[in-house]
C-alpha cells in the first residue's frame, strides 16, 4: 500500500500520489478509479460528487442554470458550467493528496482559451493524468459508448471523444474496449509503474 508519506512513486506533486482519470462519459472512469484506490490503499475522489460546493464558492446560480436548460437547452447549461468547472478543478487539486481523482467528462474539455490555459496550468504538476478512451478510432469509440449514453447526451459525448483537449492533457492513454474494469486497472498500474 502507498501511505500518505510515500515518496517513491511517479505522480508525486511534492507531497503525495495523485492519479487523475479523464475521458468521455461512461468510459469507466469512476469504476477504474475505485479499483485503483482499493489496490493502492488511497482515497478515490469523484469530482462530480463534490463540484457543487466549489461551484457555490464563485456564485453558481442553480435557478439560472435551470432557466437556461428549460429555455435554451442542455448545451447552454453546460456552457454556463464551464468557468465553474475550471474553478472546481483548481480547488479540488489544491486539496488533493494520496488519491485517485476521476473527472467528469466536461472538466478537461474547454473551448475558451483562458479557461483552457487555467486547466493546463492546474494539471501541469501532475504527471499521472490518464485518458481512458474506448478506442484510438473516434468513430469506433463513439459507436461503443452510444450503447451506454442517453440520447440526450450522445452529441455531447461525441464532442468530448473527438475534442483534442484530453489528448493534449493526458500523459498516458489507455484504451478500454474489450477489457474488463479490472484489466483496465491493471494496465493503468503497469503503465504508471505503480506496484502496490
Secondary structure, DSSP 8 states (H G I E B T S, - for coil): ---TT--SSTTB-SS-BEEEEEESTTSSHHHHHHHHHHHHT-EEEEHHHHHHHHHHHTT--HHHHHHHHHHH-HHHHHHHHHHHHHHHHHHHHHH--SEEEE--TTTT---SHHHHHHHHHHHTT-S-EEEEES-SSHHHHHHHHHTTS-HHHHHHHHHHHH-SHHHHH-SEEEE-TT--HHHHHHHHHHHHT---
